[in-house]
Amino acid sequence: MNEKQFYPQAINQAVFEVIKNAGKTLNLPVFVIGGYVRDFLLQQKKAKDIDIVTLGSGIELAKKVAELLPNNHHINIYKNYGTAMIKTPDLMLEFVGARKESYHFDSRNPVVENGTMADDQKRRDFTINALAISLNETNWGELIDPFNGLEDLKMKIIQTPLDPDITFSDDPLRMIRAIRFASQLGFMIHPETFEAIKTNKNRIEILSKERILDEFNKIMTHDQPSIGLKLLYTSGLLDEFFPELSQLQGVEENEGKLHKDNFYHTLEVVDNVSVKSDNLWLRWAALLHDIGKPATKRYHDKNGWSFHGHEFIGSKMVPKIFKRLKLPLGAPMHYVQKLVLLSSRPLALIEDHVTDAAIRRLLFEAGDDIDDLMLLCEADITTKNKKKFTKYRNNLKQVRKKMVEIEERDRIRNFQPPISGEEIMTYFRLKPSKAVGLIKEAIKEAILEGKIPNDYKAAKAYMNQIAPEIISEK
């Protein structure tokens, strides 16, 4: 039998003394469990979300804690779930009574009954999250570890307390959570646990897209998202909810000519972006920047493989993917769509002599997102040929330099033509018509092409020059 271990230093905050006293008053055994205990034992920063379990009513315990805490703290009660939550300025305390759960095959919502502490720990997703510490006077600070979670923490292993096939079939979200924790903590998923994920992968069909996306975005926000993304792919889960991404995988050969594996290239780009930015939507743009390649892949006898127009096709796919995955359809979607569409433009510019007109047009189309676009393009250079890598990087630096010069001179970013449609109508006594739009567009194009400077006087002179012919034709 393992010797008892005590960690009173884990619970030296005043709030735990209050919870102990509340439990004593109500004659309820109380424990802190889950992520708070795990992170303490990993010597990570103490979590602000604290889960408290009691052998009795979690709601009654929460009420007593709120009563004993200094100052007045709001308490949220969720009777349907038998839980309660208290928010303090520094902490989020969630209270629940120990319970056991049983599941129906077609739902991840369990049938809940009152249970023992052992029952409650059995229902936890992983051994490292089933660790609990006593808040009771008789054994203050004792570690309650029936599934050797402490050993798994030391060995850096993710595994379930019970049979993983049952655990994952009951609640399929735990499969994605296993991958998220492996990615977040740098742990390995136990081979039997990983095989169970492969076996039960199709069970995620009972999950809402919102729950899947919540876990997926947590993977995307890690320092190195590729760890979790690779595990999602190799487990088969990715193909269940995000087949467009898994379809990037593979290298085909024709007449001895290969194209790179776009899936693993994409993961490398996402990681490169993540080193420079914690912007979730920029990471999504990196994830989707080549999503149109499978649909545009062609082989040509002379030139080998091509993916012409993949940026355009990919940008058209973005709204469909966002809608299906329940991602926000407003500004984030439009941002990602824009970056996917423009993702090859700066890299294309470096192949030839960079003209001022090309730079102006890119600045205009990218607008305030130009810096993010350039970061994405730099991340997209993944060649292992040092000579090519250096060349592409240096050329992009030249593009950046030229952008600064042109923006300072011409103020192109997010510009509007100096003459509005209303002014064109008033000046030429026109009604709203196609001709008005053509005149305005011609002024814009003249500025972008460098025919005229971006100022009112030059634009008006140019308008007088080109408008009569346009009006007469329309």
C-alpha positions in Angstrom: 0.0 0.0 0.0 1.4 3.4 -1.0 2.4 5.7 1.8 0.2 8.7 2.3 1.5 12.0 0.9 0.6 15.4 2.1 0.8 18.8 0.3 -0.4 21.4 2.7 1.6 24.0 0.8 -0.8 23.5 -2.2 -3.7 24.9 -0.1 -2.1 27.7 1.9 -4.5 30.3 0.5 -7.0 31.8 2.9 -9.9 30.6 0.7 -9.2 27.0 1.5 -9.4 27.6 5.2 -12.8 29.2 4.6 -13.9 26.1 2.6 -12.6 23.8 5.3 -14.6 25.7 8.0 -17.7 25.6 5.8 -17.4 21.9 5.3 -16.9 21.4 9.1 -20.0 23.5 9.9 -22.1 21.5 7.5 -20.4 18.2 8.4 -19.4 17.7 4.8 -16.0 16.2 3.7 -14.5 18.6 1.1 -11.6 18.3 -1.4 -10.0 20.3 -4.1 -9.7 18.3 -7.3 -8.6 18.4 -10.9 -6.6 21.1 -12.7 -5.6 23.1 -9.6 -4.0 20.1 -8.1 -2.4 18.9 -11.3 -0.8 22.3 -12.0 0.5 22.7 -8.5 2.2 19.3 -8.7 3.6 20.3 -12.1 5.0 23.4 -10.4 3.1 25.5 -12.8 1.4 28.8 -12.0 -1.5 28.2 -9.6 -4.8 28.0 -11.5 -7.4 30.6 -10.9 -10.2 28.1 -11.6 -10.7 25.8 -8.6 -12.9 22.8 -8.5 -14.3 21.7 -5.1 -16.0 18.4 -4.6 -17.9 17.4 -1.4 -19.7 14.3 -0.2 -23.0 16.0 -0.1 -24.6 19.1 -1.6 -22.2 21.3 -3.6 -24.8 24.0 -3.6 -25.2 24.1 0.2 -21.5 24.1 0.6 -21.1 27.0 -1.8 -23.8 29.0 0.0 -22.0 28.5 3.3 -18.6 29.5 1.7 -20.2 32.7 0.3 -21.5 33.5 3.7 -18.1 33.0 5.4 -16.0 34.8 2.8 -15.1 38.4 3.6 -17.1 40.9 1.6 -20.2 40.0 -0.4 -19.6 37.5 -3.2 -22.1 36.7 -5.9 -23.0 33.0 -6.1 -24.4 31.4 -9.3 -26.5 28.3 -8.7 -27.2 25.7 -11.4 -29.8 23.4 -9.9 -30.1 21.2 -13.0 -26.4 20.2 -12.6 -26.2 20.3 -8.9 -23.4 22.8 -9.1 -22.7 26.4 -7.9 -20.0 29.0 -8.7 -18.5 31.8 -6.7 -16.4 34.5 -8.4 -13.9 36.5 -6.3 -11.6 39.2 -7.8 -8.8 36.6 -8.1 -10.5 33.2 -8.3 -13.4 31.2 -9.8 -14.6 28.5 -7.3 -16.9 25.8 -8.6 -18.7 23.4 -6.2 -20.2 20.0 -6.9 -21.3 17.1 -4.9 -19.5 13.8 -5.5 -21.3 11.8 -8.1 -21.3 8.8 -10.4 -22.4 8.9 -14.0 -23.9 6.6 -16.6 -24.3 7.3 -20.3 -26.7 6.5 -23.1 -25.0 5.6 -26.4 -26.5 8.5 -28.3 -25.7 11.3 -25.9 -22.7 12.7 -24.0 -25.0 14.0 -21.3 -24.8 11.6 -18.4 -27.4 10.3 -16.0 -26.0 11.6 -12.6 -26.4 10.0 -9.2 -24.9 10.9 -5.8 -21.7 9.0 -5.3 -18.6 8.5 -3.2 -15.3 10.3 -3.6 -14.0 7.2 -5.4 -17.0 7.4 -7.8 -16.3 11.0 -8.5 -12.6 10.3 -9.3 -13.6 7.4 -11.6 -15.7 9.7 -13.7 -12.8 12.1 -14.3 -11.3 12.2 -17.8 -7.6 11.4 -17.1 -5.6 10.1 -14.1 -3.8 13.5 -13.9 -7.1 15.3 -13.5 -8.5 12.8 -10.9 -5.9 13.9 -8.3 -7.5 15.5 -5.2 -6.2 17.1 -2.0 -8.2 16.9 1.3 -9.4 20.2 2.8 -10.6 18.4 6.0 -9.1 19.0 9.4 -8.4 15.3 10.0 -6.2 14.8 7.0 -5.5 18.4 5.8 -3.4 18.4 2.6 -3.5 14.6 2.0 -3.2 13.7 -1.7 -6.1 11.3 -2.8 -4.7 9.4 -5.8 -6.4 6.1 -6.5 -5.3 5.9 -10.1 -1.5 6.7 -9.8 -2.0 10.1 -11.4 1.1 11.4 -9.6 3.2 8.7 -11.3 1.6 9.6 -14.7 2.5 13.3 -14.0 6.1 12.2 -13.4 6.2 10.0 -16.5 4.4 12.6 -18.5 1.6 10.3 -19.6 -2.0 10.9 -20.5 -4.3 8.0 -19.7 -7.9 7.4 -18.5 -8.7 6.2 -14.9 -10.9 3.4 -16.4 -11.1 1.5 -19.6 -10.4 4.1 -22.3 -12.9 2.6 -24.7 -15.7 3.1 -22.2 -14.4 6.6 -21.2 -14.3 7.8 -24.8 -17.5 6.2 -26.0 -19.3 7.7 -23.0 -17.9 11.2 -23.6 -16.2 11.6 -26.9 -15.0 15.1 -26.2 -12.4 13.5 -23.9 -10.6 12.2 -27.0 -9.9 15.8 -28.2 -9.1 16.8 -24.6 -6.5 14.1 -24.4 -4.8 15.6 -27.4 -5.2 19.1 -26.1 -3.5 18.1 -22.8 -0.8 16.2 -24.5 -0.1 19.3 -26.6 -0.4 21.8 -23.8 1.7 19.8 -21.3 4.2 18.1 -23.6 2.9 14.7 -22.5 2.6 11.4 -24.4 -0.8 9.7 -24.7 -0.6 6.2 -23.4 -0.6 3.7 -26.4 -3.8 1.9 -25.2 -5.5 5.3 -24.7 -4.4 6.4 -28.2 -5.6 3.2 -29.8 -9.0 3.7 -28.1 -9.2 7.2 -29.6 -8.6 5.6 -33.1 -11.3 3.0 -32.3 -13.9 5.5 -31.1 -13.1 8.5 -33.4 -16.6 8.4 -35.1 -18.2 8.9 -31.7 -17.5 12.6 -32.0 -20.6 12.8 -34.3 -22.7 13.1 -31.2 -20.8 16.3 -30.1 -21.9 19.8 -30.9 -19.5 21.7 -33.2 -19.2 24.4 -30.6 -17.7 21.9 -28.1 -15.3 20.5 -30.7 -14.2 24.0 -31.8 -13.6 25.1 -28.2 -11.0 22.3 -27.7 -9.6 22.8 -31.2 -9.0 26.5 -30.6 -7.3 25.7 -27.4 -4.9 23.5 -29.4 -4.5 26.4 -31.9 -3.5 28.8 -29.1 -0.6 26.7 -27.8 3.0 27.7 -28.5 3.4 24.9 -31.0 0.0 24.0 -32.4 1.4 21.3 -34.8 1.8 18.9 -31.9 -1.9 18.7 -31.3 -2.8 19.0 -35.0 -0.5 16.0 -35.9 -2.2 13.9 -33.1 -5.6 14.9 -34.4 -4.6 13.7 -37.9 -2.9 10.4 -36.9 -5.7 9.5 -34.6 -8.2 9.9 -37.4 -10.2 12.6 -35.5 -9.3 15.4 -37.9 -10.9 13.6 -40.8 -14.1 13.3 -38.8 -14.7 17.0 -38.3 -12.2 18.8 -40.6 -11.6 16.6 -43.7 -10.5 19.6 -45.8 -7.4 19.9 -43.7 -6.5 16.2 -43.6 -7.0 16.0 -47.4 -3.9 18.2 -47.7 -1.8 15.2 -46.6 0.1 13.2 -49.1 2.9 13.4 -51.7 2.2 12.3 -55.3 4.8 11.4 -57.9 4.5 11.6 -61.6 7.4 11.0 -64.0 9.8 11.3 -61.0 8.5 14.7 -60.0 7.1 15.1 -56.5 5.1 17.9 -54.9 5.6 18.7 -51.2 3.3 17.3 -48.5 1.0 20.3 -48.1 -0.4 19.1 -44.7 2.9 19.0 -43.0 4.0 22.2 -44.7 0.8 23.9 -43.4 1.6 22.7 -39.8 5.1 24.2 -40.2 3.6 27.5 -41.3 1.2 27.6 -38.4 4.1 27.0 -36.0 6.2 29.7 -37.7 3.3 32.2 -37.3 2.8 31.1 -33.7 6.4 32.1 -32.8 5.7 35.6 -34.0 2.0 36.2 -33.0 -0.7 34.9 -30.6 -3.4 36.2 -32.9 -5.8 33.2 -33.2 -7.2 34.3 -36.5 -3.8 34.8 -38.1 -3.0 31.2 -37.0 -6.3 30.2 -38.7 -5.2 32.0 -41.9 -2.0 30.0 -41.8 -4.0 26.8 -41.3 -6.2 27.5 -44.3 -3.7 29.3 -46.6 -3.3 26.2 -48.8 -6.7 24.7 -48.3 -7.6 25.1 -52.0 -4.6 23.1 -53.2 -6.3 19.6 -53.4 -9.0 21.0 -55.7 -6.5 22.7 -58.0 -3.7 20.1 -58.2 -2.6 19.5 -61.8 0.3 17.7 -63.4 1.9 19.2 -66.6 4.4 17.2 -68.7 6.9 20.1 -69.0 6.5 22.0 -65.7 5.5 19.3 -63.3 2.9 20.0 -60.5 0.8 23.2 -60.3 -1.9 24.6 -58.0 -3.0 27.5 -60.1 -5.7 29.6 -58.4 -5.6 27.7 -55.1 -5.7 31.0 -53.2 -8.9 32.0 -54.9 -10.5 28.6 -54.4 -9.3 28.5 -50.8 -10.8 31.9 -50.1 -14.1 30.6 -51.4 -13.9 27.6 -49.1 -13.3 29.7 -46.0 -17.0 30.8 -45.4 -18.2 27.2 -45.8 -15.6 25.9 -43.3 -16.4 28.7 -40.8 -20.1 28.1 -41.1 -19.8 24.3 -40.7 -17.4 24.5 -37.7 -19.5 27.3 -36.0 -16.7 29.8 -36.3 -17.7 33.5 -36.2 -18.9 34.6 -39.5 -18.2 38.3 -39.1 -14.9 40.2 -39.0 -12.7 37.1 -38.1 -14.0 35.2 -41.2 -13.5 38.1 -43.5 -10.0 38.6 -42.2 -9.0 35.0 -42.7 -10.6 35.0 -46.2 -8.7 38.0 -47.2 -5.3 36.7 -46.0 -6.0 33.3 -47.7 -6.8 35.1 -51.0 -3.7 37.3 -50.8 -1.4 34.7 -49.3 0.8 34.2 -52.4 0.9 37.8 -53.6 4.0 39.1 -51.8 5.8 35.8 -52.5 4.8 36.2 -56.2 6.2 39.7 -56.2 9.7 38.6 -55.3 10.0 36.5 -58.4 10.1 39.5 -60.7 11.2 43.1 -60.5 8.9 44.7 -57.9 6.9 47.5 -59.6 5.5 50.4 -57.6 2.0 49.7 -59.1 2.1 46.1 -57.8 3.0 47.3 -54.3 0.3 50.0 -54.4 -2.3 47.4 -55.4 -1.2 45.0 -52.6 -1.3 47.8 -50.0 -4.7 48.8 -51.1 -6.2 45.3 -51.1 -4.6 44.2 -47.8 -5.3 47.5 -46.0 -4.5 47.4 -42.3 -3.9 43.7 -42.5 -0.7 44.1 -44.6 1.6 43.5 -41.7 -0.1 40.3 -40.8 -0.1 39.2 -44.5 3.7 39.8 -44.6 4.2 37.8 -41.4 2.2 34.9 -43.0 4.3 35.1 -46.1 7.5 35.0 -44.2 6.2 32.0 -42.2 5.3 30.3 -45.6 9.0 30.1 -46.5 9.7 26.5 -45.3 12.3 25.4 -47.9 15.2 23.5 -46.4 17.5 24.8 -49.2 19.5 27.5 -47.3 20.3 29.4 -50.4 16.7 29.6 -51.5 15.5 30.4 -47.9 18.0 33.3 -47.7 17.0 34.6 -51.1 13.3 34.6 -50.4 13.7 36.2 -47.0 15.9 39.0 -48.4 13.5 39.6 -51.3 10.6 39.9 -48.9 12.7 42.5 -46.9 13.0 44.5 -50.1 9.2 44.3 -50.6 8.7 45.5 -47.1 11.1 48.4 -47.6 9.4 49.4 -50.8 6.0 49.3 -49.1 7.2 51.8 -46.5 8.5 54.1 -49.2 5.3 54.0 -51.3 3.0 54.2 -48.3 4.8 57.3 -47.0 4.6 58.9 -50.4 1.2 57.8 -51.7 -0.9 57.0 -48.6 -2.5 54.0 -50.3 -3.4 51.8 -47.4 -7.2 51.8 -47.0 -7.5 54.9 -49.3 -10.7 56.0 -51.0 -10.6 57.8 -54.3 -10.3 61.5 -53.6 -13.5 62.2 -55.6 -16.7 60.5 -54.4 -19.5 59.1 -56.5 -21.8 61.9 -55.2 -19.4 64.6 -56.4 -19.1 62.9 -59.8 -22.9 62.9 -60.1 -23.2 66.6 -59.1 -20.3 67.7 -61.3 -21.6 66.0 -64.5 -25.3 66.2 -63.5 -25.7 62.5 -63.6 -28.1 60.1 -61.9 -26.8 57.0 -60.2 -25.6 54.9 -63.0 -22.9 52.5 -64.2 -21.0 55.5 -65.7 -20.5 57.0 -62.2 -19.0 53.7 -61.0 -16.7 53.4 -64.0 -15.4 57.0 -63.6 -14.7 56.4 -59.9 -13.0 53.1 -60.6 -10.9 54.7 -63.4 -9.6 57.3 -60.9 -8.7 54.6 -58.4 -6.9 52.5 -61.0 -5.0 55.6 -62.2 -3.7 56.2 -58.7 -2.8 52.5 -58.1 -1.0 52.4 -61.4 0.9 55.6 -60.7 -0.6 57.6 -63.6 -1.6 60.3 -61.1 -0.8 61.1 -57.5 -3.2 60.3 -54.7 -4.6 63.9 -54.3 -7.8 65.8 -55.1 -6.4 68.2 -57.7 -4.8 65.5 -59.8 -7.9 63.2 -59.5 -10.2 66.0 -60.7 -8.1 66.8 -63.7 -8.0 63.2 -64.6 -11.7 62.9 -64.1 -12.3 65.7 -66.6 -10.0 64.0 -69.1 -11.7 60.5 -69.0 -15.3 61.2 -68.0 -16.7 62.5 -71.3 -15.9 59.4 -73.2 -17.3 57.1 -70.5 -20.5 59.1 -70.3 -21.0 59.1 -74.0 -20.6 55.4 -74.2 -23.1 54.7 -71.5 
